[in-house]
Amino acid sequence: MATNLVSQIIEAVGPTIVSRIASSLGFDQAVTQKAINAAIPGLLAALIWTEQPVGVTGEAPYAGLLNKLRGIKVGDVDIGELATSAVNDAYTSLSGIKDEATAQSAVSGLTKATSEFDQLDGLLNQLTPETRKTVAEIFASIRPNLAQLMDRVLAIPGVGAIIEPAVDAINAKLDALKA
């Protein structure tokens, strides 16, 4: 659905608006169209991940979905808290990456998120089939937006070589969780 939404927005912007933007900025229309096409997925990802204004809910991204898992325990581990921590660690680490230096700084957070996703994956077979289904549905909902954020960050020059192993590990765990 996200791809469809991106296409719809790009189509809605249309050549007339692109021409106005290009003219206002003094840019070539083709270059402006490419820039807009590249920017729209990132803008949508940012909107999806943006927290509610302070005072509205105070919840982190996807907190509502992940709250469905709170209180479900395997031993002493709260599945909802672990899932929320894993998603937030991945999101926070990825969203802070702007260049190679910030990518280096993000590796520890991505490694922590990988470990949390790994722990969550290891606990899945101890859950009821109904709870496993809920976990799979939640991560299937979260996965496309997190993947889009990963793709955007990996496209930053020099960053891929630094974070790709951690991103690949997170992707493998997310795929397992949504299965």
C-alpha positions as CSV (number, residue, x, y, z in Angstrom):
1,M,0.0,0.0,0.0
2,A,2.9,2.4,0.7
3,T,4.1,2.1,-2.9
4,N,0.6,2.9,-4.1
5,L,0.4,5.9,-1.8
6,V,3.8,7.1,-3.0
7,S,2.7,6.8,-6.6
8,Q,-0.6,8.6,-5.9
9,I,1.3,11.5,-4.3
10,I,3.8,11.7,-7.1
11,E,0.9,11.7,-9.6
12,A,-1.0,14.3,-7.6
13,V,2.0,16.6,-7.6
14,G,2.0,16.5,-11.4
15,P,3.9,18.5,-14.0
16,T,2.2,21.8,-13.3
17,I,3.3,21.9,-9.7
18,V,6.7,20.6,-10.5
19,S,7.1,23.3,-13.1
20,R,6.1,26.0,-10.5
21,I,8.5,24.6,-7.9
22,A,11.3,24.4,-10.5
23,S,10.6,27.9,-11.7
24,S,10.5,29.3,-8.2
25,L,13.8,27.7,-7.3
26,G,15.5,28.3,-10.6
27,F,16.0,24.6,-11.2
28,D,15.6,22.4,-14.3
29,Q,12.1,20.8,-14.3
30,A,13.5,17.2,-14.9
31,V,15.9,17.6,-11.9
32,T,13.1,19.0,-9.7
33,Q,10.9,16.0,-10.7
34,K,13.6,13.6,-9.8
35,A,14.2,15.3,-6.4
36,I,10.5,15.3,-5.6
37,N,10.2,11.6,-6.6
38,A,13.1,10.8,-4.3
39,A,11.8,12.9,-1.4
40,I,8.3,11.7,-1.2
41,P,9.0,8.2,0.3
42,G,11.3,9.8,2.9
43,L,8.7,12.4,3.8
44,L,6.0,9.6,4.2
45,A,8.4,7.6,6.3
46,A,9.0,10.6,8.5
47,L,5.3,11.2,8.9
48,I,4.7,7.6,9.8
49,W,7.5,7.6,12.4
50,T,6.7,11.0,13.9
51,E,5.5,10.9,17.4
52,Q,2.3,12.5,18.4
53,P,2.6,16.1,19.6
54,V,3.6,16.4,23.3
55,G,0.6,16.1,25.5
56,V,-1.4,14.0,23.0
57,T,-0.2,10.6,23.8
58,G,3.5,10.8,24.6
59,E,4.0,7.4,23.0
60,A,6.8,6.2,20.8
61,P,6.3,5.1,17.1
62,Y,4.0,2.1,16.9
63,A,3.4,2.2,20.7
64,G,-0.3,1.5,20.1
65,L,0.4,-1.6,18.1
66,L,3.1,-2.8,20.5
67,N,1.0,-2.1,23.5
68,K,-1.2,-5.0,22.5
69,L,1.8,-7.2,23.6
70,R,2.4,-5.6,27.0
71,G,1.8,-7.8,29.9
72,I,2.4,-11.0,27.9
73,K,5.2,-12.7,29.6
74,V,7.5,-15.6,29.0
75,G,9.2,-16.1,32.3
76,D,10.2,-12.7,33.5
77,V,10.3,-11.1,30.0
78,D,7.5,-8.8,29.0
79,I,7.1,-9.4,25.3
80,G,5.6,-6.0,24.7
81,E,8.4,-4.1,26.5
82,L,11.0,-6.2,24.6
83,A,9.3,-5.5,21.2
84,T,8.9,-1.8,22.0
85,S,12.6,-1.5,23.0
86,A,13.8,-3.4,19.9
87,V,11.7,-1.2,17.5
88,N,12.6,2.0,19.3
89,D,16.4,1.1,19.4
90,A,16.3,0.3,15.7
91,Y,14.3,3.5,14.8
92,T,16.4,5.8,17.0
93,S,19.7,4.5,15.7
94,L,18.6,4.6,12.1
95,S,17.0,8.0,12.3
96,G,20.1,9.6,13.7
97,I,22.3,8.5,10.8
98,K,23.3,11.4,8.6
99,D,26.8,10.5,7.5
100,E,29.6,8.0,8.1
101,A,30.4,9.4,11.6
102,T,26.9,9.1,12.8
103,A,26.6,5.6,11.2
104,Q,29.6,4.5,13.3
105,S,27.9,5.9,16.4
106,A,24.7,4.1,15.5
107,V,26.2,0.6,15.3
108,S,26.0,-0.1,19.0
109,G,22.2,0.8,19.0
110,L,21.6,-1.3,16.0
111,T,23.5,-4.2,17.6
112,K,21.4,-3.8,20.7
113,A,18.2,-3.9,18.6
114,T,19.4,-7.0,16.8
115,S,20.0,-8.7,20.1
116,E,16.5,-7.7,21.3
117,F,14.9,-8.9,18.1
118,D,16.9,-12.2,18.5
119,Q,15.6,-12.6,22.0
120,L,12.1,-11.9,21.0
121,D,12.4,-14.4,18.1
122,G,13.7,-17.0,20.6
123,L,10.7,-16.6,22.8
124,L,8.1,-16.9,20.1
125,N,7.7,-20.7,20.3
126,Q,6.8,-20.3,23.9
127,L,3.8,-18.2,23.1
128,T,0.3,-19.4,22.3
129,P,-0.5,-19.7,18.6
130,E,-2.9,-16.7,18.9
131,T,-0.2,-14.5,20.5
132,R,2.3,-15.6,17.8
133,K,-0.2,-14.6,15.2
134,T,-0.6,-11.2,16.9
135,V,3.1,-10.7,17.0
136,A,3.4,-11.6,13.3
137,E,0.6,-9.2,12.3
138,I,2.2,-6.3,14.3
139,F,5.6,-6.9,12.8
140,A,4.1,-7.2,9.3
141,S,2.6,-3.8,9.8
142,I,5.8,-2.2,11.1
143,R,8.2,-3.9,8.7
144,P,7.6,-1.9,5.5
145,N,8.1,1.5,7.2
146,L,11.2,0.3,9.0
147,A,12.5,-1.1,5.7
148,Q,12.0,2.2,4.0
149,L,13.9,4.0,6.7
150,M,16.7,1.4,6.4
151,D,16.8,1.9,2.6
152,R,17.0,5.7,2.9
153,V,19.8,5.5,5.4
154,L,21.7,2.9,3.4
155,A,21.6,5.2,0.4
156,I,23.7,7.8,2.2
157,P,27.2,7.7,0.7
158,G,29.6,5.6,2.8
159,V,27.0,4.5,5.3
160,G,26.1,1.1,3.8
161,A,29.5,-0.4,4.5
162,I,29.3,0.5,8.1
163,I,25.8,-0.5,9.0
164,E,24.8,-3.1,6.4
165,P,25.7,-6.1,8.6
166,A,23.5,-4.9,11.4
167,V,20.7,-3.9,9.1
168,D,20.8,-7.3,7.4
169,A,20.6,-9.0,10.8
170,I,17.7,-6.9,11.9
171,N,15.9,-7.6,8.5
172,A,16.4,-11.3,9.1
173,K,14.9,-11.1,12.5
174,L,12.0,-8.9,11.3
175,D,11.2,-11.4,8.6
176,A,11.2,-14.2,11.1
177,L,8.9,-12.3,13.4
178,K,6.4,-11.4,10.8
179,A,6.2,-15.0,9.4
